Amino acid sequence: MDLNKFALFRLMGQRMNWLSQRQQVLATNVANADTPGYRPSDLKPLDFQSVIRGKNDRLSVRATNAGHIQRKAGQSSFAQTTRSGSYQSALSGNSVVLEDQLMKVANTAMEYQVTTNLYRKHVAIIRSVLSGGGR
């Protein structure tokens, strides 16, 4: 059974792939913390709305009750925090702040673990149903 045929599993797989790639970018930032002139980089945030609206995905978000909060057009469903201004560079021109990079690494690892746990739980539910354990 190919779980990627289910939109939910495909979305979780894409999320885990993005998180893995982000860890690689953050690890490169940490590894170059003392490299003169190095500027840290990060991946563009995964746009959940564009993933849902993918060419083969049939998921859609809609209000099924008048009490649901409606999202305005163009409004993101996820809050994004950004820092205004820029960090001062060291004398060598390096602008990597290890504390920030390590916090991002820890956050990304936590998000990966949450997604992995969700994936496992959904697989367990499918196994239970297929084996007749849901009766």
Contacts in CASP RR format, 6 or more apart in sequence:
PFRMAT RR
TARGET T0000
AUTHOR 0000-0000-0000
METHOD contacts of the structure
MODEL  1
MDLNKFALFRLMGQRMNWLSQRQQVLATNVANADTPGYRPSDLKPLDFQS
VIRGKNDRLSVRATNAGHIQRKAGQSSFAQTTRSGSYQSALSGNSVVLED
QLMKVANTAMEYQVTTNLYRKHVAIIRSVLSGGGR
1 126 0 8 1.000
3 9 0 8 1.000
3 123 0 8 1.000
3 126 0 8 1.000
4 10 0 8 1.000
7 57 0 8 1.000
7 58 0 8 1.000
7 59 0 8 1.000
8 122 0 8 1.000
9 119 0 8 1.000
9 122 0 8 1.000
10 57 0 8 1.000
11 51 0 8 1.000
11 52 0 8 1.000
11 57 0 8 1.000
11 59 0 8 1.000
12 115 0 8 1.000
12 118 0 8 1.000
12 119 0 8 1.000
12 122 0 8 1.000
13 115 0 8 1.000
13 119 0 8 1.000
14 46 0 8 1.000
14 51 0 8 1.000
15 46 0 8 1.000
15 111 0 8 1.000
15 115 0 8 1.000
16 112 0 8 1.000
16 115 0 8 1.000
16 116 0 8 1.000
16 119 0 8 1.000
18 43 0 8 1.000
18 46 0 8 1.000
19 108 0 8 1.000
19 111 0 8 1.000
19 112 0 8 1.000
19 115 0 8 1.000
20 112 0 8 1.000
21 43 0 8 1.000
22 42 0 8 1.000
22 43 0 8 1.000
22 104 0 8 1.000
22 108 0 8 1.000
23 105 0 8 1.000
23 108 0 8 1.000
23 109 0 8 1.000
23 112 0 8 1.000
25 41 0 8 1.000
25 42 0 8 1.000
25 43 0 8 1.000
26 42 0 8 1.000
26 101 0 8 1.000
26 104 0 8 1.000
26 105 0 8 1.000
26 108 0 8 1.000
27 105 0 8 1.000
28 41 0 8 1.000
29 38 0 8 1.000
29 40 0 8 1.000
29 41 0 8 1.000
29 42 0 8 1.000
29 96 0 8 1.000
29 101 0 8 1.000
30 96 0 8 1.000
30 98 0 8 1.000
30 101 0 8 1.000
30 102 0 8 1.000
30 105 0 8 1.000
32 38 0 8 1.000
32 40 0 8 1.000
32 94 0 8 1.000
32 96 0 8 1.000
33 94 0 8 1.000
33 96 0 8 1.000
33 98 0 8 1.000
33 101 0 8 1.000
34 92 0 8 1.000
34 94 0 8 1.000
35 92 0 8 1.000
35 94 0 8 1.000
36 92 0 8 1.000
36 93 0 8 1.000
36 94 0 8 1.000
37 89 0 8 1.000
37 92 0 8 1.000
37 93 0 8 1.000
37 94 0 8 1.000
37 95 0 8 1.000
38 93 0 8 1.000
38 94 0 8 1.000
38 95 0 8 1.000
38 96 0 8 1.000
39 94 0 8 1.000
39 95 0 8 1.000
39 96 0 8 1.000
40 95 0 8 1.000
40 96 0 8 1.000
40 97 0 8 1.000
40 101 0 8 1.000
42 104 0 8 1.000
45 78 0 8 1.000
45 80 0 8 1.000
48 77 0 8 1.000
48 78 0 8 1.000
49 76 0 8 1.000
49 77 0 8 1.000
51 57 0 8 1.000
52 59 0 8 1.000
52 60 0 8 1.000
52 61 0 8 1.000
61 71 0 8 1.000
61 77 0 8 1.000
63 69 0 8 1.000
63 70 0 8 1.000
71 77 0 8 1.000
86 95 0 8 1.000
87 95 0 8 1.000
87 97 0 8 1.000
88 95 0 8 1.000
89 95 0 8 1.000
128 134 0 8 1.000
END
